[in-house]
Amino acid sequence: MDELLKPFETITLEEMKSVKLMNRTDTKFVTNTSKLYQLLKMAQQDYYVQVIDGERNLDYDTTYFDTTAFDMYNMHQSGHLNRQKIRFRTYCINHLQFMEVKTKNNHGRTKKKRIEVSDMDLNDEEKRQFLHKHLRYDVEKLQPVLSNHFSRVTLVNKGMTERLTIDTGLIFHNVLNGSDKDMGQLVVIELKRDGLVYSPVLQMLRQLRIQPHGFSKYCMGSALTGQDHLPVNRFKCKLIEINKLVNQ
């Protein structure tokens, strides 16, 4: 991976401030590392790669919370477009941690609100006020349910209108039952842009026959780590496709 990223021009976090895209459209793609390497070779001239402290491929830890009735999972699994997720994300390189609430509306746009935190204690008054303002669910009913670890490369197009995140080495851990799932060669790509602006990578993805593919890390991780009481009807086809990619 490091060798493939060396030819890219770099961009810093400071330079990326104009590409925050906190109110955006997201399109996800799922593939394997073999096709990812082809994609990176094709994208070298059109994209910058984000660099932090000299690193281009950064490690992340995430813990998702849900209600005791798994309301957020069930909203997604039932096909509701207007839904929310809450997570704590840690940037391993500098140990910065954020509590984030993601809200997706009926028009397919995603809004993300976040605050920097030092832990995941929901008894903290600042966190509670933040959640009361941005989350529709009762804070008292929230519990940690799933965590994951992955490595992420972030590309920014030279027009500065989009970000492309590329996640590899994904491992899920079910907080409630203790089971783990290593996703092997699976690659999750997410194109984040403000509306339907031109995206150089879309043509590259089509050329490689990498099709749009919904992939919620929270929902897929919960389904794959044996949370037996959760319904998976709408996810069955995706789970079959994902298992094929993982086992290639």
Secondary structure as GFF3:
##gff-version 3
##sequence-region A 1 248
A	DSSP	alpha_helix	2	5	.	.	.	ID=ss1
A	DSSP	beta_strand	9	11	.	.	.	ID=ss2
A	DSSP	three_ten_helix	15	19	.	.	.	ID=ss3
A	DSSP	beta_strand	23	32	.	.	.	ID=ss4
A	DSSP	alpha_helix	33	43	.	.	.	ID=ss5
A	DSSP	beta_strand	47	50	.	.	.	ID=ss6
A	DSSP	beta_strand	58	67	.	.	.	ID=ss7
A	DSSP	alpha_helix	71	77	.	.	.	ID=ss8
A	DSSP	beta_strand	83	91	.	.	.	ID=ss9
A	DSSP	beta_strand	96	104	.	.	.	ID=ss10
A	DSSP	beta_strand	109	117	.	.	.	ID=ss11
A	DSSP	alpha_helix	125	134	.	.	.	ID=ss12
A	DSSP	three_ten_helix	139	141	.	.	.	ID=ss13
A	DSSP	beta_strand	142	157	.	.	.	ID=ss14
A	DSSP	beta_strand	162	174	.	.	.	ID=ss15
A	DSSP	beta_strand	180	182	.	.	.	ID=ss16
A	DSSP	beta_strand	186	193	.	.	.	ID=ss17
A	DSSP	alpha_helix	200	207	.	.	.	ID=ss18
A	DSSP	alpha_helix	217	224	.	.	.	ID=ss19
A	DSSP	three_ten_helix	233	235	.	.	.	ID=ss20
A	DSSP	alpha_helix	236	246	.	.	.	ID=ss21
###
